[in-house]
Amino acid sequence: MKQPPESKAVIIGGGRAGLMATRVLCNHFVHVIVVERDVYPDGISPRNGTPQSNQVHVLLLKGKQILTDLFPDLERNLLSNGAHKIDLIADAKYHLATGWSLTFDSKMTTLACTRQLLEYAMRKELMTNFSNVEFIENTRVTGLLLDLIEEEEKDNKRRLVRGIKTVHRGSKTETKNMYAELIVDTSGRNSETPKWLEDMGLDRPKETRINSYIGYSTRRFKIPPSIANQHLSDWKAMIIFTKPPTNPRMGIIYPVEGNNRLVGLLGIGKTYPPVKESEFMKYVQDLEVRDMYEAIKGAEHDCTKIIL
Ligand SMILES: Cc1cc2nc3c(=O)[nH]c(=O)nc-3n(C[C@H](O)[C@H](O)[C@H](O)COP(=O)(O)OP(=O)(O)OC[C@H]3O[C@@H](n4cnc5c(N)ncnc54)[C@H](O)[C@@H]3O)c2cc1C
């Protein structure tokens, strides 16, 4: 695709979707600028803008294929930082409403790690391999800039979003405008674009919300070798699914870097998993089968990490 000499794309929010959009657009634009509200951590750690990153994040097969096509160094970088390569069928035990599923060598492999490591590795690859990408951190996008364009053929005016308004979080008030040929909003589920469009006199896009009243709670466990030998010799991940309508609870054990396992509990229909340490293991015991409880009951866990 031929690029105009000064073509520029701006991405609002540099989370997972923003980094993927950046990777695609840096083949087509001279400059790609990511405007991110947070300051990115230097290492692999959580940040305020993506609070969900502490929860278990499974990278499904198609997502892994697309990501590793776009980011050719990703697999090597994830593995060198402690991610696990797992066969989604052979290395995982699934307890469905109908019982345990079969395990067999499927060749459908994914990379298991924290969401924080995944984002870190994507960002590093963009920064290392693409000189046309710029990250502007600590800067919040506060609105869109609209132009009215005269249409030549009709006596008509067309509206075109030309840019964004930004505020550096240190200054709070001083607004800076930024112009671009393409603006992509990847600011996540609390995107303000519907409000910004409304503020400019345009229609707010219609939204449909279906709330299953799902809740998550995740803790990090270090499983000692004695327990690992007994319970983890033939699997790396375990998922105990809900059994509707009698059991709305679900649990997952997922391997992440540092030889840790994230244990995520989920509940649907307002059966929210507990955030109190004392109640966490009780919820694990109330899953449809006891295998998860047996696997983690003697494991060390990180007491500070219960997140809902
Ligand atoms: C509990 C839970 C479990 C999940 N489990 C999985 C899973 O197993 N597998 C999976 O694939 N997905 C999972 N997800 C979904 C996944 O987390 C989201 O789909 C994904 O994070 C969305 O990425 P995003 O880049 O669109 O948004 P986000 O990750 O929310 O990123 C948005 C970014 O935009 C920035 N931003 C926001 N507003 C502004 C602004 N005005 N100006 C500048 N920057 C801004 C934020 O700081 C942030 O960096 C889970 C989600 C939750 C809540």
The ligand as a Tripos MOL2 file, in Angstrom:
@<TRIPOS>MOLECULE
LIG
   53    58     1     0     0
SMALL
NO_CHARGES

@<TRIPOS>ATOM
      1 C1        -11.7500  -11.1390   34.8560 C.3       1 LIG1
      2 C2        -11.3760  -11.1630   33.4030 C.ar      1 LIG1
      3 C3        -10.8320  -12.3300   32.8310 C.ar      1 LIG1
      4 C4        -10.5010  -12.3700   31.4850 C.ar      1 LIG1
      5 N1         -9.9720  -13.5150   30.9350 N.ar      1 LIG1
      6 C5         -9.5640  -13.5390   29.6580 C.ar      1 LIG1
      7 C6         -8.9420  -14.6880   29.0870 C.ar      1 LIG1
      8 O1         -8.8300  -15.7320   29.7410 O.2       1 LIG1
      9 N2         -8.4990  -14.6370   27.8020 N.ar      1 LIG1
     10 C7         -8.6440  -13.5050   27.0640 C.ar      1 LIG1
     11 O2         -8.2200  -13.4930   25.9150 O.2       1 LIG1
     12 N3         -9.2640  -12.4060   27.5540 N.ar      1 LIG1
     13 C8         -9.7100  -12.3920   28.8210 C.ar      1 LIG1
     14 N4        -10.3140  -11.2780   29.3320 N.ar      1 LIG1
     15 C9        -10.6050  -10.1490   28.4380 C.3       1 LIG1
     16 C10        -9.3940   -9.2650   28.2500 C.3       1 LIG1
     17 O3         -8.8510   -8.8320   29.4840 O.3       1 LIG1
     18 C11        -9.8690   -8.0490   27.4500 C.3       1 LIG1
     19 O4        -10.5530   -8.4560   26.3250 O.3       1 LIG1
     20 C12        -8.6930   -7.2430   27.0050 C.3       1 LIG1
     21 O5         -7.9440   -6.7990   28.1030 O.3       1 LIG1
     22 C13        -9.1780   -6.0570   26.2280 C.3       1 LIG1
     23 O6         -8.0350   -5.4100   25.7760 O.3       1 LIG1
     24 P1         -8.1060   -3.9280   25.2750 P.3       1 LIG1
     25 O7         -6.7560   -3.5820   24.8140 O.co2     1 LIG1
     26 O8         -9.3070   -3.7730   24.3920 O.co2     1 LIG1
     27 O9         -8.5020   -3.0720   26.5750 O.3       1 LIG1
     28 P2         -7.6700   -2.8560   27.8970 P.3       1 LIG1
     29 O10        -6.7870   -3.9980   28.1680 O.co2     1 LIG1
     30 O11        -8.6640   -2.4510   28.9360 O.co2     1 LIG1
     31 O12        -6.7410   -1.6260   27.5390 O.3       1 LIG1
     32 C14        -7.2340   -0.3310   27.3750 C.3       1 LIG1
     33 C15        -6.0480    0.6150   27.4810 C.3       1 LIG1
     34 O13        -6.4900    1.9230   27.1760 O.3       1 LIG1
     35 C16        -5.9670    2.8320   28.1440 C.3       1 LIG1
     36 N5         -6.9140    3.9500   28.1920 N.ar      1 LIG1
     37 C17        -8.2020    3.9250   28.6110 C.ar      1 LIG1
     38 N6         -8.7790    5.1340   28.4630 N.ar      1 LIG1
     39 C18        -7.8240    5.9360   27.9290 C.ar      1 LIG1
     40 C19        -7.8140    7.3040   27.5330 C.ar      1 LIG1
     41 N7         -8.9110    8.0900   27.6500 N.pl3     1 LIG1
     42 N8         -6.6730    7.8250   27.0330 N.ar      1 LIG1
     43 C20        -5.5490    7.0370   26.9020 C.ar      1 LIG1
     44 N9         -5.5060    5.7470   27.2660 N.ar      1 LIG1
     45 C21        -6.6270    5.1970   27.7540 C.ar      1 LIG1
     46 C22        -5.8850    2.0060   29.4230 C.3       1 LIG1
     47 O14        -4.9690    2.5580   30.3500 O.3       1 LIG1
     48 C23        -5.4200    0.6580   28.8750 C.3       1 LIG1
     49 O15        -4.0330    0.5920   28.7420 O.3       1 LIG1
     50 C24       -10.6910  -11.2240   30.6810 C.ar      1 LIG1
     51 C25       -11.2260  -10.0610   31.2490 C.ar      1 LIG1
     52 C26       -11.5640  -10.0310   32.5840 C.ar      1 LIG1
     53 C27       -12.1530   -8.7620   33.1700 C.3       1 LIG1
@<TRIPOS>BOND
     1     1     2 1
     2     2     3 ar
     3     2    52 ar
     4     3     4 ar
     5     4     5 ar
     6     4    50 ar
     7     5     6 ar
     8     6     7 ar
     9     6    13 1
    10     7     8 2
    11     7     9 ar
    12     9    10 ar
    13    10    11 2
    14    10    12 ar
    15    12    13 ar
    16    13    14 ar
    17    14    15 1
    18    14    50 ar
    19    15    16 1
    20    16    17 1
    21    16    18 1
    22    18    19 1
    23    18    20 1
    24    20    21 1
    25    20    22 1
    26    22    23 1
    27    23    24 1
    28    24    25 2
    29    24    26 1
    30    24    27 1
    31    27    28 1
    32    28    29 2
    33    28    30 1
    34    28    31 1
    35    31    32 1
    36    32    33 1
    37    33    34 1
    38    33    48 1
    39    34    35 1
    40    35    36 1
    41    35    46 1
    42    36    37 ar
    43    36    45 ar
    44    37    38 ar
    45    38    39 ar
    46    39    40 ar
    47    39    45 ar
    48    40    41 1
    49    40    42 ar
    50    42    43 ar
    51    43    44 ar
    52    44    45 ar
    53    46    47 1
    54    46    48 1
    55    48    49 1
    56    50    51 ar
    57    51    52 ar
    58    52    53 1
@<TRIPOS>SUBSTRUCTURE
     1 LIG1         1 GROUP 0 **** ****
